Amino acid sequence: MFDQPVNAQVLVDLGVASRILPYQSLTAKQLADDVSDILANTKDIQTKAKNVAASLSEESSGALDSYCDVILNASPLNAKLKAF
C-alpha cells in the first residue's frame, strides 16, 4: 500500500504513465481523459509500454526454468521430509 506512490512514479519515469493521480482525488473525468490520451497515444505511451514489455520479456527469458531448477536442486530444510 505504501509503495504505490513510488511504483506510480516509476511508471511515470518510464514514460508508460502520464501522471500520478492519488485515489482520493481521482474523478471519472480525469480517468476518462487519461484513458483517451493513452488510446490516442498522444504521449507515445503505447510505444513506450511495448518497449518496456519487450525489455522485461527479454530480461526474464528462461527465468522460470532457472527458478524451477533452484527449487528442485535445493536441499530439504528438514531431513524427515521426503522428495516427491
Secondary structure by P-SEA (a helix, b strand, c coil): ccaaaaaaaaaaaaccccbbbbcccccaaaaaaaaaaaaacccaaaaaaaaaaaaaaaaacaaaaaaaaaaaaccccccccccc
